[in-house]
Amino acid sequence: MKKLWIWFAAAAMVCGCKDDEKKEEAPQQQPEEVHPVQGETIELELKYGVKMKMVWVNPGTFKMGSPESEEGRDDGETEHLVTLSSGFWIAQTEVSQREYMAMTEQNPAKRKGAEYPVENVYYEDAVFYAALVNALETTKAAHLNVRLPTEAEWEYAARGGAGGAHKAYAGANTLDDVGWWGANSGVKKMRGTKVTPERLKETSASTHPVAQKKPNPLGIYDMSGNVREWTSDLFSDYPASGATDPHGATSGTQRIMRGGSWFDRAEDCRISARMWSDSINEGFIGFRLVADVIPE
């Protein structure tokens, strides 16, 4: 009996060791990855305590362009399906003069006011500003890559992301509800005419402080009116079929601007309206930023 007991004890010890080895070899459960929720906001700290609020936009598919029935549409707005494969953060407002001065210590705007959108900026000015924000330790700590939006990202966010109801303007079918444009900014005698340097000099009308009108469904302000916004895309015609993560033309000089401005006609402030130009600086051109999440 003694020998038999020793054999059982030894067997138990061997089995116990094997069980322990199995436990040690078992893969540890990884913490569940947490993703932002659509419409969630964060504050990106700039210099001097100034903060830029950004809104999360989920990836998805949407109809870019305008239906043929949309009033004021242009032939270059052919509707087509676009898929954005990654979500992104987008600034809740266009870059304000306060935010611009915090990073550059300069203010090129023709119509001054800390909470007014910065304007009179070249495309290169907007790119340089994004690079300054990208270099901040707070940006790096948040694992963000800050840049200008593509044309598709801009329109997708303006429409409220995937499943957003098709509206003529960013959040409404009535421009006065969501945006500052020629008729409600004090520009006289609109009469359907477009912006000219002469008309800009003649008017005492102006931009307005950011976030004074109603936001779109994601809580984003001023994507129709106030200032036209630079995107990173060079102008190109829309594709004949759908596209995934489009980035515009690969060559050329004319950059896309979206959203219309305080000086524009209503049809130029539609979400679908496309404007393009070589890099220019005028009192109706500003920008907003987006940020990608860099995997850790």
Secondary structure in CASP SS format (residue, H / E / C, confidence):
PFRMAT SS
TARGET T0000
AUTHOR 0000-0000-0000
METHOD secondary structure of the structure
MODEL  1
M C 1.00
K H 1.00
K H 1.00
L H 1.00
W H 1.00
I H 1.00
W H 1.00
F H 1.00
A H 1.00
A H 1.00
A H 1.00
A H 1.00
M H 1.00
V H 1.00
C H 1.00
G H 1.00
C H 1.00
K H 1.00
D H 1.00
D H 1.00
E H 1.00
K H 1.00
K H 1.00
E H 1.00
E H 1.00
A C 1.00
P C 1.00
Q C 1.00
Q C 1.00
Q C 1.00
P C 1.00
E C 1.00
E C 1.00
V C 1.00
H C 1.00
P C 1.00
V C 1.00
Q C 1.00
G C 1.00
E C 1.00
T E 1.00
I E 1.00
E E 1.00
L E 1.00
E E 1.00
L C 1.00
K H 1.00
Y H 1.00
G H 1.00
V C 1.00
K E 1.00
M E 1.00
K E 1.00
M E 1.00
V E 1.00
W E 1.00
V E 1.00
N C 1.00
P C 1.00
G E 1.00
T E 1.00
F E 1.00
K E 1.00
M E 1.00
G C 1.00
S E 1.00
P C 1.00
E C 1.00
S C 1.00
E C 1.00
E C 1.00
G C 1.00
R C 1.00
D C 1.00
D H 1.00
G H 1.00
E H 1.00
T E 1.00
E C 1.00
H E 1.00
L E 1.00
V E 1.00
T E 1.00
L E 1.00
S C 1.00
S C 1.00
G C 1.00
F E 1.00
W E 1.00
I E 1.00
A E 1.00
Q C 1.00
T C 1.00
E C 1.00
V C 1.00
S E 1.00
Q H 1.00
R H 1.00
E H 1.00
Y H 1.00
M H 1.00
A H 1.00
M H 1.00
T H 1.00
E C 1.00
Q C 1.00
N C 1.00
P C 1.00
A C 1.00
K C 1.00
R C 1.00
K C 1.00
G C 1.00
A C 1.00
E C 1.00
Y C 1.00
P E 1.00
V C 1.00
E C 1.00
N C 1.00
V C 1.00
Y C 1.00
Y H 1.00
E H 1.00
D H 1.00
A H 1.00
V H 1.00
F H 1.00
Y H 1.00
A H 1.00
A H 1.00
L H 1.00
V H 1.00
N H 1.00
A C 1.00
L C 1.00
E H 1.00
T H 1.00
T H 1.00
K H 1.00
A H 1.00
A C 1.00
H C 1.00
L E 1.00
N E 1.00
V E 1.00
R E 1.00
L C 1.00
P C 1.00
T C 1.00
E H 1.00
A H 1.00
E H 1.00
W H 1.00
E H 1.00
Y H 1.00
A H 1.00
A H 1.00
R H 1.00
G C 1.00
G C 1.00
A C 1.00
G C 1.00
G C 1.00
A C 1.00
H C 1.00
K C 1.00
A C 1.00
Y E 1.00
A C 1.00
G C 1.00
A E 1.00
N C 1.00
T C 1.00
L H 1.00
D H 1.00
D H 1.00
V H 1.00
G C 1.00
W C 1.00
W C 1.00
G H 1.00
A H 1.00
N H 1.00
S C 1.00
G C 1.00
V C 1.00
K C 1.00
K C 1.00
M C 1.00
R C 1.00
G C 1.00
T C 1.00
K C 1.00
V C 1.00
T C 1.00
P H 1.00
E H 1.00
R H 1.00
L H 1.00
K H 1.00
E H 1.00
T C 1.00
S C 1.00
A C 1.00
S C 1.00
T C 1.00
H C 1.00
P C 1.00
V C 1.00
A C 1.00
Q C 1.00
K C 1.00
K C 1.00
P C 1.00
N C 1.00
P C 1.00
L C 1.00
G C 1.00
I C 1.00
Y C 1.00
D C 1.00
M C 1.00
S C 1.00
G C 1.00
N C 1.00
V C 1.00
R E 1.00
E E 1.00
W E 1.00
T E 1.00
S E 1.00
D E 1.00
L E 1.00
F C 1.00
S C 1.00
D C 1.00
Y C 1.00
P C 1.00
A C 1.00
S C 1.00
G C 1.00
A E 1.00
T E 1.00
D C 1.00
P C 1.00
H C 1.00
G C 1.00
A E 1.00
T C 1.00
S C 1.00
G C 1.00
T C 1.00
Q C 1.00
R E 1.00
I E 1.00
M E 1.00
R E 1.00
G C 1.00
G C 1.00
S C 1.00
W C 1.00
F C 1.00
D C 1.00
R C 1.00
A H 1.00
E H 1.00
D H 1.00
C H 1.00
R C 1.00
I C 1.00
S C 1.00
A C 1.00
R E 1.00
M E 1.00
W E 1.00
S E 1.00
D C 1.00
S C 1.00
I C 1.00
N C 1.00
E C 1.00
G C 1.00
F C 1.00
I E 1.00
G E 1.00
F C 1.00
R C 1.00
L C 1.00
V E 1.00
A E 1.00
D E 1.00
V E 1.00
I C 1.00
P C 1.00
E C 1.00
END
